């Protein structure tokens, strides 16, 4: 095996092994288990970063892509028999479309494990929570690395039960209702995804994503049916309006680390799948459904913003903001253009970084104030100025302030729509820009209520200091928000060639 293939196996194997080791530790070794989980998460991050490099010249050198057909250019591939009787293969690969999301997943899992090591949420059992986070990491990473449709579906499903447990055990007062709603919506999407996979595999007689990219031998009718099924399945996971109602409940009840993983990377499984599987495998279906997808994306932007303007609870406000932000990502995808796909990819990364920071800060506020109601959180600037400053930084980044990471994805999704021209796409671009203005309005409203004015009794109880560990854990997200905002090629250059190859393959 090459070093790259070993890296692919290690990226999935390390968190899986870590989860098993942590799970078998005795209950009295709870803190040790959390430390072990953090160590395995750190090792997985290191390995995922090294996937950017290929082997050559006796050592690691800058990317040496292994050219693949049909517009897929994996840097590293591993293709082994899995179920020979059904001609299923354990086919993994990483390229510029998946690599940023792989690194984002391993980074956020490390930060969440470290946060759990420092403070396990009620009712304790932090060792079990950390093990579940590692299992979720395996499922998400496998989804981003799978180059076989059946394998993609299997990893897509791995996430369901552990995330259900995270919400149901460590969540808020209505955690079981939120967990059931999350599970039911996800299962509904999974059924549609499974049917879509069956339709494609039965028609093409292969599950190889590389061979299927560009439509392969699929007829137009098959592509229309397959894309409809894929789009609905991924719309649930993204989530796209009107299939979004599970998200605010899940975020509102999930523990802090659960919200971070949900917003940071789990939603990206839907938008990544829409690009890699939906657009890649059924391009004629994508072009056929593009107007409907664009309308729903803009509806998500507007509806999400309007609900946020009326929202009174902090975590639910951030959750509904995700509906709007992912609307911009889906709008970029709906254009089926190089600019739109690039906007979607950088929008994915920016949303993952910024919203994770927002949920970390919101969790810290809620843990101390024992409430998330905006009316009860006034005066944070005077009582906890550093926390208020971080909240303000994350909010202005999320509203799309130029110079911070949130600006680029939203701006270029609008540009991509306007470039297509015509009455429909011009209208969608203008409405999306209006939605961006509403985004600024609700985040500024949130900051006015929380940071300014006299301190409420809930905030007055805050003890000074005590934020050093949390700020250390959050620091990489602050740095990335600045770095991507000032130097967008950090996120864009790595995907430039794969996006162009994908658009060429589906044209």
LINCORPE-V919962 format. One line per field, one symbol per residue. phi: phi as a letter, one per 40 degrees, with the letter a starting at -180 (. if undefined). A space follows every 10 residues. Layout:
BEGIN
phi: ???
END
This chain:
BEGIN
phi: .ccccccccc cccccccccc ccccccdccc cccccccccc cccccccccc ccbbcaggac bddbcccbcf gcbccbbbbb cbbdcbfcbc bbabacccdd cccccccccc ccccccccac cccgfccccc cccccccdcc ccccccbbcc cdcccdcdcd cccdcdcccb cccbcccccc cdcccccdcc ccccccccdc ccccgabccc cccghfcccc cccccccdcc cccccccccb dbcbcccccc ccbccdcccc cdccbccccc cccccccccc cbcccccccd cccccccccc cccdcccccb cbbccccccc ccdccccccc cccccfbdcc cccccccdcc cccccccdcc cccccccccg abcdcbbcgc cccbcccccc cccccccccg cdgbcccccc cccccccccc ggdccccccc cccccccccc cccccccccc cbgcccdccc cdccggbccc ccccddcccc ccccccbddd ccccbdcdcc ccccccc
END
